Amino acid sequence: MKGRDELARSLYAAASGQTLLVLRTFIKKTPKTPRGEIDFARRRFEGEEHA
């Protein structure tokens, strides 16, 4: 995604059916996604209940 001044990246996961969960969106500062952002999104996904 591109905002007015900066680029953003979103981490998402496919859940059941046609549900898509956006787990984390952050301002992109480097080409590589920081490990902390991935870990945060993973913890958030694991905390969700998926039917």
C-alpha positions in Angstrom: 0.0 0.0 0.0 1.2 3.5 -0.7 0.1 6.4 1.5 0.6 10.1 1.0 4.2 10.1 2.2 5.3 6.5 2.9 4.7 2.8 1.9 2.9 0.4 4.2 2.9 -3.3 4.4 0.1 -5.6 5.7 0.4 -9.1 7.0 -2.7 -11.2 6.6 -3.9 -14.8 6.8 -6.7 -16.8 5.2 -9.1 -18.1 7.7 -12.1 -20.4 7.1 -14.3 -19.9 4.0 -13.8 -16.5 2.4 -12.5 -14.8 5.5 -9.2 -12.8 5.3 -7.7 -11.6 8.5 -5.5 -8.5 8.4 -3.2 -9.1 11.3 -0.8 -6.2 11.2 -0.2 -3.1 9.1 3.0 -1.1 9.5 5.1 1.6 7.7 7.7 -0.1 5.5 11.2 1.2 6.2 13.3 -1.6 4.8 12.9 -4.1 1.9 12.7 -7.0 4.4 9.9 -7.5 6.9 11.2 -7.1 10.4 11.0 -10.3 12.5 9.2 -8.5 15.3 6.4 -7.6 12.9 6.0 -11.2 11.8 6.1 -12.5 15.4 3.4 -9.9 16.4 1.1 -11.0 13.5 1.7 -14.7 14.3 0.7 -14.1 18.0 -2.3 -12.2 16.9 -3.4 -15.0 14.5 -2.9 -17.6 17.2 -5.0 -15.6 19.6 -8.0 -15.6 17.2 -10.6 -18.3 17.2 -11.2 -19.6 13.7 -14.5 -21.3 13.0 
